[in-house]
Amino acid sequence: MTKFVCRRCNYKFEAEKPKKECPYCGEKDIVKELSAEDIVEIS
Ligand SMILES: [Zn+2]
């Protein structure tokens, strides 16, 4: 499962396949939510 977050309403959800739109507001600007490990690597 991959976590995604809507950049419009910040709604977070999990899905096996990438979603093209937010299930909450319908916005198509969806990005993968960085895990804690990813954030550590960047900083
Ligand atoms: Zn949304």
mmCIF file of the protein (N, C-alpha, C, O) and its ligand, coordinates in Angstrom:
data_MODEL
# 
_entry.id   MODEL 
# 
loop_
_entity.id 
_entity.type 
_entity.pdbx_number_of_molecules 
1 polymer     1 
2 non-polymer 1 
# 
_entity_poly.entity_id                      1 
_entity_poly.type                           'polypeptide(L)' 
_entity_poly.nstd_linkage                   no 
_entity_poly.nstd_monomer                   no 
_entity_poly.pdbx_seq_one_letter_code       MTKFVCRRCNYKFEAEKPKKECPYCGEKDIVKELSAEDIVEIS 
_entity_poly.pdbx_seq_one_letter_code_can   MTKFVCRRCNYKFEAEKPKKECPYCGEKDIVKELSAEDIVEIS 
_entity_poly.pdbx_strand_id                 A 
# 
loop_
_entity_poly_seq.entity_id 
_entity_poly_seq.num 
_entity_poly_seq.mon_id 
_entity_poly_seq.hetero 
1 1  MET n 
1 2  THR n 
1 3  LYS n 
1 4  PHE n 
1 5  VAL n 
1 6  CYS n 
1 7  ARG n 
1 8  ARG n 
1 9  CYS n 
1 10 ASN n 
1 11 TYR n 
1 12 LYS n 
1 13 PHE n 
1 14 GLU n 
1 15 ALA n 
1 16 GLU n 
1 17 LYS n 
1 18 PRO n 
1 19 LYS n 
1 20 LYS n 
1 21 GLU n 
1 22 CYS n 
1 23 PRO n 
1 24 TYR n 
1 25 CYS n 
1 26 GLY n 
1 27 GLU n 
1 28 LYS n 
1 29 ASP n 
1 30 ILE n 
1 31 VAL n 
1 32 LYS n 
1 33 GLU n 
1 34 LEU n 
1 35 SER n 
1 36 ALA n 
1 37 GLU n 
1 38 ASP n 
1 39 ILE n 
1 40 VAL n 
1 41 GLU n 
1 42 ILE n 
1 43 SER n 
# 
loop_
_struct_asym.id 
_struct_asym.entity_id 
A 1 
B 2 
# 
loop_
_chem_comp.id 
_chem_comp.type 
_chem_comp.mon_nstd_flag 
ALA 'L-peptide linking' y 
ARG 'L-peptide linking' y 
ASN 'L-peptide linking' y 
ASP 'L-peptide linking' y 
CYS 'L-peptide linking' y 
GLU 'L-peptide linking' y 
GLY 'peptide linking'   y 
ILE 'L-peptide linking' y 
LEU 'L-peptide linking' y 
LYS 'L-peptide linking' y 
MET 'L-peptide linking' y 
PHE 'L-peptide linking' y 
PRO 'L-peptide linking' y 
SER 'L-peptide linking' y 
THR 'L-peptide linking' y 
TYR 'L-peptide linking' y 
VAL 'L-peptide linking' y 
ZN  non-polymer         . 
# 
_pdbx_entity_nonpoly.entity_id   2 
_pdbx_entity_nonpoly.name        ? 
_pdbx_entity_nonpoly.comp_id     ZN 
# 
_pdbx_nonpoly_scheme.asym_id         B 
_pdbx_nonpoly_scheme.entity_id       2 
_pdbx_nonpoly_scheme.mon_id          ZN 
_pdbx_nonpoly_scheme.ndb_seq_num     1 
_pdbx_nonpoly_scheme.pdb_seq_num     101 
_pdbx_nonpoly_scheme.auth_seq_num    101 
_pdbx_nonpoly_scheme.pdb_mon_id      ZN 
_pdbx_nonpoly_scheme.auth_mon_id     ZN 
_pdbx_nonpoly_scheme.pdb_strand_id   A 
_pdbx_nonpoly_scheme.pdb_ins_code    . 
# 
loop_
_atom_site.group_PDB 
_atom_site.id 
_atom_site.type_symbol 
_atom_site.label_atom_id 
_atom_site.label_alt_id 
_atom_site.label_comp_id 
_atom_site.label_asym_id 
_atom_site.label_entity_id 
_atom_site.label_seq_id 
_atom_site.pdbx_PDB_ins_code 
_atom_site.Cartn_x 
_atom_site.Cartn_y 
_atom_site.Cartn_z 
_atom_site.occupancy 
_atom_site.B_iso_or_equiv 
_atom_site.pdbx_formal_charge 
_atom_site.auth_seq_id 
_atom_site.auth_comp_id 
_atom_site.auth_asym_id 
_atom_site.auth_atom_id 
_atom_site.pdbx_PDB_model_num 
ATOM   1   N  N  . MET A 1 1  ? 0.837   -1.203 0.000   1.00 0.00 ? 1   MET A N  1 
ATOM   2   C  CA . MET A 1 1  ? 0.000   0.000  0.000   1.00 0.00 ? 1   MET A CA 1 
ATOM   3   C  C  . MET A 1 1  ? 0.868   1.248  0.000   1.00 0.00 ? 1   MET A C  1 
ATOM   4   O  O  . MET A 1 1  ? 1.877   1.329  0.700   1.00 0.00 ? 1   MET A O  1 
ATOM   5   N  N  . THR A 1 2  ? 0.462   2.188  -0.779  1.00 0.00 ? 2   THR A N  1 
ATOM   6   C  CA . THR A 1 2  ? 1.170   3.454  -0.836  1.00 0.00 ? 2   THR A CA 1 
ATOM   7   C  C  . THR A 1 2  ? 0.266   4.552  -0.283  1.00 0.00 ? 2   THR A C  1 
ATOM   8   O  O  . THR A 1 2  ? -0.939  4.582  -0.533  1.00 0.00 ? 2   THR A O  1 
ATOM   9   N  N  . LYS A 1 3  ? 0.878   5.432  0.462   1.00 0.00 ? 3   LYS A N  1 
ATOM   10  C  CA . LYS A 1 3  ? 0.087   6.529  1.013   1.00 0.00 ? 3   LYS A CA 1 
ATOM   11  C  C  . LYS A 1 3  ? 0.114   7.718  0.069   1.00 0.00 ? 3   LYS A C  1 
ATOM   12  O  O  . LYS A 1 3  ? 1.145   8.059  -0.510  1.00 0.00 ? 3   LYS A O  1 
ATOM   13  N  N  . PHE A 1 4  ? -1.039  8.332  -0.067  1.00 0.00 ? 4   PHE A N  1 
ATOM   14  C  CA . PHE A 1 4  ? -1.131  9.513  -0.920  1.00 0.00 ? 4   PHE A CA 1 
ATOM   15  C  C  . PHE A 1 4  ? -1.763  10.649 -0.126  1.00 0.00 ? 4   PHE A C  1 
ATOM   16  O  O  . PHE A 1 4  ? -2.474  10.440 0.856   1.00 0.00 ? 4   PHE A O  1 
ATOM   17  N  N  . VAL A 1 5  ? -1.476  11.847 -0.589  1.00 0.00 ? 5   VAL A N  1 
ATOM   18  C  CA . VAL A 1 5  ? -2.088  13.013 0.048   1.00 0.00 ? 5   VAL A CA 1 
ATOM   19  C  C  . VAL A 1 5  ? -2.562  13.970 -1.044  1.00 0.00 ? 5   VAL A C  1 
ATOM   20  O  O  . VAL A 1 5  ? -1.873  14.201 -2.038  1.00 0.00 ? 5   VAL A O  1 
ATOM   21  N  N  . CYS A 1 6  ? -3.747  14.512 -0.831  1.00 0.00 ? 6   CYS A N  1 
ATOM   22  C  CA . CYS A 1 6  ? -4.313  15.482 -1.761  1.00 0.00 ? 6   CYS A CA 1 
ATOM   23  C  C  . CYS A 1 6  ? -3.718  16.853 -1.446  1.00 0.00 ? 6   CYS A C  1 
ATOM   24  O  O  . CYS A 1 6  ? -3.728  17.303 -0.300  1.00 0.00 ? 6   CYS A O  1 
ATOM   25  N  N  . ARG A 1 7  ? -3.207  17.499 -2.474  1.00 0.00 ? 7   ARG A N  1 
ATOM   26  C  CA . ARG A 1 7  ? -2.568  18.793 -2.226  1.00 0.00 ? 7   ARG A CA 1 
ATOM   27  C  C  . ARG A 1 7  ? -3.579  19.916 -2.068  1.00 0.00 ? 7   ARG A C  1 
ATOM   28  O  O  . ARG A 1 7  ? -3.225  21.031 -1.683  1.00 0.00 ? 7   ARG A O  1 
ATOM   29  N  N  . ARG A 1 8  ? -4.825  19.623 -2.363  1.00 0.00 ? 8   ARG A N  1 
ATOM   30  C  CA . ARG A 1 8  ? -5.853  20.666 -2.239  1.00 0.00 ? 8   ARG A CA 1 
ATOM   31  C  C  . ARG A 1 8  ? -6.440  20.679 -0.839  1.00 0.00 ? 8   ARG A C  1 
ATOM   32  O  O  . ARG A 1 8  ? -6.467  21.716 -0.176  1.00 0.00 ? 8   ARG A O  1 
ATOM   33  N  N  . CYS A 1 9  ? -6.917  19.503 -0.387  1.00 0.00 ? 9   CYS A N  1 
ATOM   34  C  CA . CYS A 1 9  ? -7.601  19.460 0.914   1.00 0.00 ? 9   CYS A CA 1 
ATOM   35  C  C  . CYS A 1 9  ? -6.778  18.740 1.976   1.00 0.00 ? 9   CYS A C  1 
ATOM   36  O  O  . CYS A 1 9  ? -7.176  18.665 3.139   1.00 0.00 ? 9   CYS A O  1 
ATOM   37  N  N  . ASN A 1 10 ? -5.616  18.206 1.561   1.00 0.00 ? 10  ASN A N  1 
ATOM   38  C  CA . ASN A 1 10 ? -4.714  17.525 2.491   1.00 0.00 ? 10  ASN A CA 1 
ATOM   39  C  C  . ASN A 1 10 ? -5.293  16.205 3.008   1.00 0.00 ? 10  ASN A C  1 
ATOM   40  O  O  . ASN A 1 10 ? -4.845  15.690 4.032   1.00 0.00 ? 10  ASN A O  1 
ATOM   41  N  N  . TYR A 1 11 ? -6.269  15.669 2.316   1.00 0.00 ? 11  TYR A N  1 
ATOM   42  C  CA . TYR A 1 11 ? -6.850  14.378 2.678   1.00 0.00 ? 11  TYR A CA 1 
ATOM   43  C  C  . TYR A 1 11 ? -5.836  13.278 2.388   1.00 0.00 ? 11  TYR A C  1 
ATOM   44  O  O  . TYR A 1 11 ? -5.276  13.217 1.294   1.00 0.00 ? 11  TYR A O  1 
ATOM   45  N  N  . LYS A 1 12 ? -5.605  12.420 3.358   1.00 0.00 ? 12  LYS A N  1 
ATOM   46  C  CA . LYS A 1 12 ? -4.622  11.346 3.190   1.00 0.00 ? 12  LYS A CA 1 
ATOM   47  C  C  . LYS A 1 12 ? -5.330  10.009 3.076   1.00 0.00 ? 12  LYS A C  1 
ATOM   48  O  O  . LYS A 1 12 ? -6.304  9.742  3.779   1.00 0.00 ? 12  LYS A O  1 
ATOM   49  N  N  . PHE A 1 13 ? -4.826  9.178  2.183   1.00 0.00 ? 13  PHE A N  1 
ATOM   50  C  CA . PHE A 1 13 ? -5.447  7.868  1.993   1.00 0.00 ? 13  PHE A CA 1 
ATOM   51  C  C  . PHE A 1 13 ? -4.417  6.891  1.457   1.00 0.00 ? 13  PHE A C  1 
ATOM   52  O  O  . PHE A 1 13 ? -3.361  7.283  0.959   1.00 0.00 ? 13  PHE A O  1 
ATOM   53  N  N  . GLU A 1 14 ? -4.744  5.616  1.568   1.00 0.00 ? 14  GLU A N  1 
ATOM   54  C  CA . GLU A 1 14 ? -3.852  4.585  1.063   1.00 0.00 ? 14  GLU A CA 1 
ATOM   55  C  C  . GLU A 1 14 ? -4.498  3.889  -0.119  1.00 0.00 ? 14  GLU A C  1 
ATOM   56  O  O  . GLU A 1 14 ? -5.718  3.733  -0.171  1.00 0.00 ? 14  GLU A O  1 
ATOM   57  N  N  . ALA A 1 15 ? -3.668  3.469  -1.072  1.00 0.00 ? 15  ALA A N  1 
ATOM   58  C  CA . ALA A 1 15 ? -4.186  2.753  -2.230  1.00 0.00 ? 15  ALA A CA 1 
ATOM   59  C  C  . ALA A 1 15 ? -3.095  1.854  -2.787  1.00 0.00 ? 15  ALA A C  1 
ATOM   60  O  O  . ALA A 1 15 ? -1.907  2.166  -2.692  1.00 0.00 ? 15  ALA A O  1 
ATOM   61  N  N  . GLU A 1 16 ? -3.514  0.726  -3.374  1.00 0.00 ? 16  GLU A N  1 
ATOM   62  C  CA . GLU A 1 16 ? -2.524  -0.180 -3.961  1.00 0.00 ? 16  GLU A CA 1 
ATOM   63  C  C  . GLU A 1 16 ? -1.997  0.381  -5.266  1.00 0.00 ? 16  GLU A C  1 
ATOM   64  O  O  . GLU A 1 16 ? -0.831  0.198  -5.615  1.00 0.00 ? 16  GLU A O  1 
ATOM   65  N  N  . LYS A 1 17 ? -2.879  1.071  -5.984  1.00 0.00 ? 17  LYS A N  1 
ATOM   66  C  CA . LYS A 1 17 ? -2.470  1.691  -7.246  1.00 0.00 ? 17  LYS A CA 1 
ATOM   67  C  C  . LYS A 1 17 ? -2.611  3.198  -7.113  1.00 0.00 ? 17  LYS A C  1 
ATOM   68  O  O  . LYS A 1 17 ? -3.483  3.684  -6.393  1.00 0.00 ? 17  LYS A O  1 
ATOM   69  N  N  . PRO A 1 18 ? -1.757  3.935  -7.804  1.00 0.00 ? 18  PRO A N  1 
ATOM   70  C  CA . PRO A 1 18 ? -1.846  5.393  -7.742  1.00 0.00 ? 18  PRO A CA 1 
ATOM   71  C  C  . PRO A 1 18 ? -3.221  5.882  -8.164  1.00 0.00 ? 18  PRO A C  1 
ATOM   72  O  O  . PRO A 1 18 ? -3.775  5.427  -9.165  1.00 0.00 ? 18  PRO A O  1 
ATOM   73  N  N  . LYS A 1 19 ? -3.747  6.783  -7.416  1.00 0.00 ? 19  LYS A N  1 
ATOM   74  C  CA . LYS A 1 19 ? -5.045  7.355  -7.725  1.00 0.00 ? 19  LYS A CA 1 
ATOM   75  C  C  . LYS A 1 19 ? -4.841  8.617  -8.553  1.00 0.00 ? 19  LYS A C  1 
ATOM   76  O  O  . LYS A 1 19 ? -3.833  9.312  -8.423  1.00 0.00 ? 19  LYS A O  1 
ATOM   77  N  N  . LYS A 1 20 ? -5.815  8.893  -9.399  1.00 0.00 ? 20  LYS A N  1 
ATOM   78  C  CA . LYS A 1 20 ? -5.707  10.103 -10.208 1.00 0.00 ? 20  LYS A CA 1 
ATOM   79  C  C  . LYS A 1 20 ? -6.475  11.258 -9.613  1.00 0.00 ? 20  LYS A C  1 
ATOM   80  O  O  . LYS A 1 20 ? -6.255  12.413 -9.979  1.00 0.00 ? 20  LYS A O  1 
ATOM   81  N  N  . GLU A 1 21 ? -7.373  10.955 -8.701  1.00 0.00 ? 21  GLU A N  1 
ATOM   82  C  CA . GLU A 1 21 ? -8.084  12.056 -8.061  1.00 0.00 ? 21  GLU A CA 1 
ATOM   83  C  C  . GLU A 1 21 ? -8.420  11.741 -6.617  1.00 0.00 ? 21  GLU A C  1 
ATOM   84  O  O  . GLU A 1 21 ? -8.546  10.581 -6.224  1.00 0.00 ? 21  GLU A O  1 
ATOM   85  N  N  . CYS A 1 22 ? -8.559  12.779 -5.853  1.00 0.00 ? 22  CYS A N  1 
ATOM   86  C  CA . CYS A 1 22 ? -8.853  12.649 -4.434  1.00 0.00 ? 22  CYS A CA 1 
ATOM   87  C  C  . CYS A 1 22 ? -10.249 12.070 -4.228  1.00 0.00 ? 22  CYS A C  1 
ATOM   88  O  O  . CYS A 1 22 ? -11.212 12.574 -4.805  1.00 0.00 ? 22  CYS A O  1 
ATOM   89  N  N  . PRO A 1 23 ? -10.378 11.014 -3.410  1.00 0.00 ? 23  PRO A N  1 
ATOM   90  C  CA . PRO A 1 23 ? -11.692 10.426 -3.148  1.00 0.00 ? 23  PRO A CA 1 
ATOM   91  C  C  . PRO A 1 23 ? -12.570 11.332 -2.302  1.00 0.00 ? 23  PRO A C  1 
ATOM   92  O  O  . PRO A 1 23 ? -13.772 11.095 -2.180  1.00 0.00 ? 23  PRO A O  1 
ATOM   93  N  N  . TYR A 1 24 ? -11.988 12.354 -1.724  1.00 0.00 ? 24  TYR A N  1 
ATOM   94  C  CA . TYR A 1 24 ? -12.734 13.243 -0.846  1.00 0.00 ? 24  TYR A CA 1 
ATOM   95  C  C  . TYR A 1 24 ? -13.272 14.462 -1.597  1.00 0.00 ? 24  TYR A C  1 
ATOM   96  O  O  . TYR A 1 24 ? -14.459 14.778 -1.522  1.00 0.00 ? 24  TYR A O  1 
ATOM   97  N  N  . CYS A 1 25 ? -12.380 15.139 -2.321  1.00 0.00 ? 25  CYS A N  1 
ATOM   98  C  CA . CYS A 1 25 ? -12.804 16.380 -2.978  1.00 0.00 ? 25  CYS A CA 1 
ATOM   99  C  C  . CYS A 1 25 ? -12.751 16.312 -4.501  1.00 0.00 ? 25  CYS A C  1 
ATOM   100 O  O  . CYS A 1 25 ? -13.246 17.213 -5.178  1.00 0.00 ? 25  CYS A O  1 
ATOM   101 N  N  . GLY A 1 26 ? -12.147 15.238 -5.053  1.00 0.00 ? 26  GLY A N  1 
ATOM   102 C  CA . GLY A 1 26 ? -12.119 15.100 -6.508  1.00 0.00 ? 26  GLY A CA 1 
ATOM   103 C  C  . GLY A 1 26 ? -10.968 15.811 -7.186  1.00 0.00 ? 26  GLY A C  1 
ATOM   104 O  O  . GLY A 1 26 ? -10.839 15.763 -8.409  1.00 0.00 ? 26  GLY A O  1 
ATOM   105 N  N  . GLU A 1 27 ? -10.127 16.473 -6.400  1.00 0.00 ? 27  GLU A N  1 
ATOM   106 C  CA . GLU A 1 27 ? -8.968  17.160 -6.957  1.00 0.00 ? 27  GLU A CA 1 
ATOM   107 C  C  . GLU A 1 27 ? -8.011  16.158 -7.596  1.00 0.00 ? 27  GLU A C  1 
ATOM   108 O  O  . GLU A 1 27 ? -7.805  15.071 -7.055  1.00 0.00 ? 27  GLU A O  1 
ATOM   109 N  N  . LYS A 1 28 ? -7.428  16.508 -8.735  1.00 0.00 ? 28  LYS A N  1 
ATOM   110 C  CA . LYS A 1 28 ? -6.520  15.585 -9.414  1.00 0.00 ? 28  LYS A CA 1 
ATOM   111 C  C  . LYS A 1 28 ? -5.055  15.819 -9.060  1.00 0.00 ? 28  LYS A C  1 
ATOM   112 O  O  . LYS A 1 28 ? -4.166  15.214 -9.659  1.00 0.00 ? 28  LYS A O  1 
ATOM   113 N  N  . ASP A 1 29 ? -4.810  16.667 -8.120  1.00 0.00 ? 29  ASP A N  1 
ATOM   114 C  CA . ASP A 1 29 ? -3.432  16.950 -7.716  1.00 0.00 ? 29  ASP A CA 1 
ATOM   115 C  C  . ASP A 1 29 ? -3.072  16.081 -6.514  1.00 0.00 ? 29  ASP A C  1 
ATOM   116 O  O  . ASP A 1 29 ? -3.095  16.533 -5.369  1.00 0.00 ? 29  ASP A O  1 
ATOM   117 N  N  . ILE A 1 30 ? -2.738  14.819 -6.804  1.00 0.00 ? 30  ILE A N  1 
ATOM   118 C  CA . ILE A 1 30 ? -2.430  13.853 -5.760  1.00 0.00 ? 30  ILE A CA 1 
ATOM   119 C  C  . ILE A 1 30 ? -0.937  13.543 -5.753  1.00 0.00 ? 30  ILE A C  1 
ATOM   120 O  O  . ILE A 1 30 ? -0.345  13.325 -6.811  1.00 0.00 ? 30  ILE A O  1 
ATOM   121 N  N  . VAL A 1 31 ? -0.337  13.521 -4.595  1.00 0.00 ? 31  VAL A N  1 
ATOM   122 C  CA . VAL A 1 31 ? 1.084   13.204 -4.503  1.00 0.00 ? 31  VAL A CA 1 
ATOM   123 C  C  . VAL A 1 31 ? 1.287   12.080 -3.483  1.00 0.00 ? 31  VAL A C  1 
ATOM   124 O  O  . VAL A 1 31 ? 0.460   11.863 -2.597  1.00 0.00 ? 31  VAL A O  1 
ATOM   125 N  N  . LYS A 1 32 ? 2.378   11.395 -3.630  1.00 0.00 ? 32  LYS A N  1 
ATOM   126 C  CA . LYS A 1 32 ? 2.720   10.368 -2.649  1.00 0.00 ? 32  LYS A CA 1 
ATOM   127 C  C  . LYS A 1 32 ? 3.153   11.052 -1.360  1.00 0.00 ? 32  LYS A C  1 
ATOM   128 O  O  . LYS A 1 32 ? 3.903   12.028 -1.369  1.00 0.00 ? 32  LYS A O  1 
ATOM   129 N  N  . GLU A 1 33 ? 2.658   10.512 -0.258  1.00 0.00 ? 33  GLU A N  1 
ATOM   130 C  CA . GLU A 1 33 ? 3.059   11.075 1.028   1.00 0.00 ? 33  GLU A CA 1 
ATOM   131 C  C  . GLU A 1 33 ? 4.397   10.465 1.411   1.00 0.00 ? 33  GLU A C  1 
ATOM   132 O  O  . GLU A 1 33 ? 4.573   9.247  1.382   1.00 0.00 ? 33  GLU A O  1 
ATOM   133 N  N  . LEU A 1 34 ? 5.324   11.321 1.766   1.00 0.00 ? 34  LEU A N  1 
ATOM   134 C  CA . LEU A 1 34 ? 6.631   10.823 2.163   1.00 0.00 ? 34  LEU A CA 1 
ATOM   135 C  C  . LEU A 1 34 ? 6.536   10.119 3.510   1.00 0.00 ? 34  LEU A C  1 
ATOM   136 O  O  . LEU A 1 34 ? 5.878   10.592 4.436   1.00 0.00 ? 34  LEU A O  1 
ATOM   137 N  N  . SER A 1 35 ? 7.210   8.981  3.592   1.00 0.00 ? 35  SER A N  1 
ATOM   138 C  CA . SER A 1 35 ? 7.260   8.288  4.877   1.00 0.00 ? 35  SER A CA 1 
ATOM   139 C  C  . SER A 1 35 ? 8.281   8.978  5.769   1.00 0.00 ? 35  SER A C  1 
ATOM   140 O  O  . SER A 1 35 ? 9.046   9.825  5.307   1.00 0.00 ? 35  SER A O  1 
ATOM   141 N  N  . ALA A 1 36 ? 8.291   8.622  7.026   1.00 0.00 ? 36  ALA A N  1 
ATOM   142 C  CA . ALA A 1 36 ? 9.246   9.217  7.956   1.00 0.00 ? 36  ALA A CA 1 
ATOM   143 C  C  . ALA A 1 36 ? 10.676  8.937  7.511   1.00 0.00 ? 36  ALA A C  1 
ATOM   144 O  O  . ALA A 1 36 ? 11.559  9.781  7.661   1.00 0.00 ? 36  ALA A O  1 
ATOM   145 N  N  . GLU A 1 37 ? 10.895  7.744  6.964   1.00 0.00 ? 37  GLU A N  1 
ATOM   146 C  CA . GLU A 1 37 ? 12.244  7.388  6.526   1.00 0.00 ? 37  GLU A CA 1 
ATOM   147 C  C  . GLU A 1 37 ? 12.687  8.264  5.359   1.00 0.00 ? 37  GLU A C  1 
ATOM   148 O  O  . GLU A 1 37 ? 13.846  8.676  5.293   1.00 0.00 ? 37  GLU A O  1 
ATOM   149 N  N  . ASP A 1 38 ? 11.763  8.551  4.436   1.00 0.00 ? 38  ASP A N  1 
ATOM   150 C  CA . ASP A 1 38 ? 12.101  9.407  3.310   1.00 0.00 ? 38  ASP A CA 1 
ATOM   151 C  C  . ASP A 1 38 ? 12.494  10.796 3.782   1.00 0.00 ? 38  ASP A C  1 
ATOM   152 O  O  . ASP A 1 38 ? 13.444  11.394 3.277   1.00 0.00 ? 38  ASP A O  1 
ATOM   153 N  N  . ILE A 1 39 ? 11.751  11.301 4.759   1.00 0.00 ? 39  ILE A N  1 
ATOM   154 C  CA . ILE A 1 39 ? 12.035  12.640 5.259   1.00 0.00 ? 39  ILE A CA 1 
ATOM   155 C  C  . ILE A 1 39 ? 13.415  12.684 5.904   1.00 0.00 ? 39  ILE A C  1 
ATOM   156 O  O  . ILE A 1 39 ? 14.142  13.665 5.747   1.00 0.00 ? 39  ILE A O  1 
ATOM   157 N  N  . VAL A 1 40 ? 13.775  11.643 6.620   1.00 0.00 ? 40  VAL A N  1 
ATOM   158 C  CA . VAL A 1 40 ? 15.093  11.574 7.261   1.00 0.00 ? 40  VAL A CA 1 
ATOM   159 C  C  . VAL A 1 40 ? 16.189  11.597 6.197   1.00 0.00 ? 40  VAL A C  1 
ATOM   160 O  O  . VAL A 1 40 ? 17.211  12.264 6.358   1.00 0.00 ? 40  VAL A O  1 
ATOM   161 N  N  . GLU A 1 41 ? 15.962  10.857 5.103   1.00 0.00 ? 41  GLU A N  1 
ATOM   162 C  CA . GLU A 1 41 ? 16.978  10.808 4.054   1.00 0.00 ? 41  GLU A CA 1 
ATOM   163 C  C  . GLU A 1 41 ? 17.196  12.173 3.421   1.00 0.00 ? 41  GLU A C  1 
ATOM   164 O  O  . GLU A 1 41 ? 18.328  12.549 3.117   1.00 0.00 ? 41  GLU A O  1 
ATOM   165 N  N  . ILE A 1 42 ? 16.113  12.913 3.221   1.00 0.00 ? 42  ILE A N  1 
ATOM   166 C  CA . ILE A 1 42 ? 16.223  14.218 2.573   1.00 0.00 ? 42  ILE A CA 1 
ATOM   167 C  C  . ILE A 1 42 ? 16.944  15.220 3.483   1.00 0.00 ? 42  ILE A C  1 
ATOM   168 O  O  . ILE A 1 42 ? 17.807  15.969 3.027   1.00 0.00 ? 42  ILE A O  1 
ATOM   169 N  N  . SER A 1 43 ? 16.596  15.227 4.728   1.00 0.00 ? 43  SER A N  1 
ATOM   170 C  CA . SER A 1 43 ? 17.168  16.210 5.628   1.00 0.00 ? 43  SER A CA 1 
ATOM   171 C  C  . SER A 1 43 ? 18.449  15.664 6.262   1.00 0.00 ? 43  SER A C  1 
ATOM   172 O  O  . SER A 1 43 ? 19.085  16.353 7.060   1.00 0.00 ? 43  SER A O  1 
HETATM 173 ZN ZN . ZN  B 2 .  ? -8.767  16.437 -1.829  1.00 0.00 2 101 ZN  A ZN 1 
# 
